[in-house]
Amino acid sequence: MSRREAWLSAGLVLLVALGVRIWAATQVTFPRPEDTAYYVDVARNVLTGHGLTADAIWSYNTPPLAFPRPAFEVWLPMATALDLVPMAIFGASFAAAQVTSILVGSLVAVLAWRLAADVAEDLTLSSERARSLAIGSALAVAVYLPLVIFSVEPDSTMPFAAIVLGAVLVARRALRAVVVQPPPEVGRRKAPRRDARRRHIQLPAHDVDTHDTSSGSFGVSFASGRNGRRLL
């Protein structure tokens, strides 16, 4: 795959993923899951000068049981930190909080394209099949409904998905950069040693007979002991 083709493929995937997620964001105008509402509420409190506080009790095991209360007694603050940037630019609204989630969700589709292209390279597929695998996988991620929904709900699902895919891509390249030298014994098969043992036949003196020496021929007979065979 050429560099130009790679950029065009990644751009196509990004545009499709962005378009689908922007449309889906217009259909979701309120943070329906409670954790999403929690993240957006804390980000709004930070921007309005109330600090890292929450206006909801998530767990009754973490006092004080009063409002407002310190945030993140259970949830982690990564999603709120990502929501703060667009909310500080476009206003403290849920639509502004969706901007980062939409961008990260679209990035996941691009990372899926890159991972599928790497898999095609490892499988040594033809250029046509590699292109179909990479773009097809990425477009499936771009329109897959659960991923689209999590991309318009500002929580930690899509950021963690992007982190995992990025880690897989980095690990693959790091492993390919390491040249592993096999030990000398690997790949070599020692030739089987031939049996160097030779049979030594020790014969008593009376088992060796010479005969017919007068006619110029010489014959030797060997008695083999147990079998009674003779070699003439």
C-alpha positions in Angstrom: 0.0 0.0 0.0 1.5 3.3 -1.1 1.7 6.3 1.3 -0.9 8.2 -0.8 -3.3 5.3 -0.8 -2.9 4.9 3.0 -3.7 8.6 3.6 -6.7 8.4 1.4 -8.0 5.3 3.1 -7.5 6.7 6.6 -9.2 10.0 5.5 -12.2 8.1 4.1 -12.6 6.1 7.3 -12.3 9.3 9.4 -14.9 11.2 7.4 -17.4 8.3 7.5 -16.9 7.8 11.3 -17.2 11.6 11.9 -20.4 11.9 9.8 -22.1 8.9 11.5 -21.2 10.2 15.0 -22.2 13.8 14.4 -25.6 12.6 13.2 -26.0 10.3 16.2 -25.0 13.2 18.5 -28.0 15.2 17.3 -30.3 12.3 18.4 -28.8 12.1 21.9 -29.4 15.4 23.7 -29.1 14.3 27.3 -26.6 12.1 29.1 -28.7 9.0 29.6 -26.3 6.7 31.5 -25.7 7.9 35.0 -21.9 7.7 34.7 -22.0 10.0 31.7 -24.2 12.5 33.5 -21.8 12.3 36.5 -18.7 13.2 34.3 -20.5 16.1 32.6 -21.8 17.4 35.9 -18.4 17.5 37.5 -16.9 19.2 34.4 -19.6 21.9 34.6 -18.9 22.4 38.3 -15.2 22.9 37.5 -16.0 25.5 34.8 -18.5 27.4 37.0 -15.9 27.7 39.9 -17.2 25.0 42.2 -14.2 22.7 41.8 -14.2 18.9 41.6 -17.6 18.5 43.2 -20.6 16.4 42.2 -24.3 17.1 42.7 -25.2 13.4 43.0 -24.6 10.6 45.4 -23.2 7.7 43.6 -22.3 5.5 46.6 -23.8 5.7 50.1 -20.6 4.1 51.4 -18.6 7.3 50.9 -19.6 10.1 53.3 -20.4 12.9 53.6 -23.9 12.3 52.4 -24.5 15.9 51.4 -24.5 18.2 48.3 -22.3 19.2 46.8 -19.8 16.5 47.6 -16.2 15.7 46.6 -16.2 14.0 43.2 -14.7 10.8 42.0 -15.1 8.7 45.1 -15.8 5.8 42.7 -15.3 6.9 39.1 -12.0 8.0 37.7 -11.6 11.6 36.3 -10.3 10.9 32.8 -13.6 11.4 31.1 -14.2 14.7 32.9 -10.7 15.9 32.0 -11.5 15.3 28.3 -14.8 17.0 28.6 -13.3 20.1 30.1 -11.5 21.2 26.9 -14.4 21.5 24.5 -16.8 22.8 27.3 -14.3 25.6 28.1 -14.3 26.6 24.4 -18.0 26.0 23.3 -19.7 26.4 26.6 -20.7 24.3 29.6 -23.2 22.2 27.7 -23.7 18.5 27.0 -23.3 19.1 23.2 -19.9 20.6 23.9 -18.9 17.7 26.0 -19.8 15.4 23.1 -17.1 16.9 20.9 -14.1 15.1 22.4 -16.0 11.8 22.6 -16.9 12.1 18.9 -13.3 12.8 17.9 -12.0 9.9 20.0 -14.6 7.5 18.7 -13.6 8.5 15.1 -10.0 8.0 16.0 -10.8 4.4 17.1 -12.1 3.6 13.6 -8.8 4.9 12.1 -6.8 2.8 14.5 -8.9 -0.2 13.6 -8.0 0.5 9.9 -4.3 0.6 10.8 -4.5 -2.6 12.8 -6.3 -4.5 10.0 -3.7 -3.3 7.5 -0.9 -4.6 9.8 -2.7 -7.9 10.0 -3.0 -8.1 6.3 0.7 -7.4 6.0 1.6 -10.1 8.5 -0.6 -12.6 6.5 1.1 -11.5 3.3 -2.2 -10.9 1.5 -2.4 -9.4 -1.9 -2.9 -5.7 -2.3 -6.5 -6.0 -3.2 -7.3 -8.3 -0.3 -5.3 -6.2 2.1 -7.2 -3.1 1.1 -10.5 -4.8 1.5 -9.6 -6.2 4.9 -8.4 -2.8 6.2 -11.1 -0.6 4.8 -13.9 -3.1 5.5 -12.9 -3.6 9.1 -12.6 0.2 9.7 -16.0 0.9 8.1 -17.5 -1.8 10.3 -16.1 0.0 13.4 -17.3 3.3 12.0 -21.0 2.3 11.8 -21.2 -0.4 14.5 -24.0 0.8 16.7 -22.6 0.1 20.2 -19.4 1.9 19.3 -21.4 4.8 17.8 -23.5 5.2 21.0 -20.4 5.2 23.2 -18.9 7.8 20.9 -21.7 10.3 21.6 -21.9 9.6 25.4 -18.9 11.3 27.0 -17.6 8.5 29.2 -14.3 6.5 29.4 -15.3 3.7 27.0 -13.9 5.1 23.8 -10.8 6.7 25.3 -9.8 3.3 26.7 -10.5 1.7 23.4 -8.2 4.1 21.7 -5.5 3.5 24.3 -5.7 -0.3 23.9 -5.6 -0.1 20.1 -2.7 2.3 20.2 -0.8 0.1 22.6 -1.3 -2.9 20.3 0.0 -1.0 17.3 3.1 0.2 19.2 3.8 -3.2 20.7 3.6 -4.8 17.2 6.1 -2.4 15.8 8.4 -2.7 18.8 8.4 -6.5 18.4 9.2 -6.3 14.7 12.1 -4.0 15.4 13.7 -6.5 17.7 15.9 -8.9 15.8 15.9 -12.3 17.6 19.0 -14.4 16.9 18.2 -18.1 17.2 20.7 -20.2 19.2 23.2 -22.1 17.1 21.4 -25.4 17.7 18.1 -24.1 16.3 17.6 -25.0 12.7 20.5 -27.4 12.6 20.0 -31.1 12.8 23.1 -33.0 13.7 23.7 -35.9 11.4 23.2 -39.1 13.2 26.4 -40.6 14.2 27.1 -43.8 12.4 27.7 -46.8 14.6 31.4 -46.8 14.8 31.5 -49.9 16.7 33.0 -52.7 14.7 32.7 -56.3 15.4 35.9 -57.9 16.2 35.9 -61.6 15.8 38.5 -63.3 17.8 39.0 -66.9 16.6 41.0 -69.5 18.3 44.0 -70.8 16.4 42.4 -74.1 15.6 39.5 -72.5 13.8 41.7 -71.1 11.0 42.7 -73.7 8.5 44.9 -73.3 5.5 44.7 -75.8 2.7 45.7 -76.5 -0.8 48.9 -74.5 -0.6 50.7 -76.7 -3.0 48.5 -75.6 -6.0 49.1 -71.9 -5.4 45.6 -71.3 -4.0 45.1 -70.3 -0.4 41.9 -70.8 1.5 40.9 -69.7 4.9 37.9 -71.0 6.7 36.4 -69.3 9.8 34.3 -71.0 12.4 31.8 -68.6 13.9 31.3 -70.5 17.1 27.6 -70.5 17.9 26.0 -70.5 14.5 28.5 -72.9 13.1 28.7 -70.8 9.9 31.8 -70.8 7.8 33.1 -68.0 5.6 35.2 -69.6 2.9 
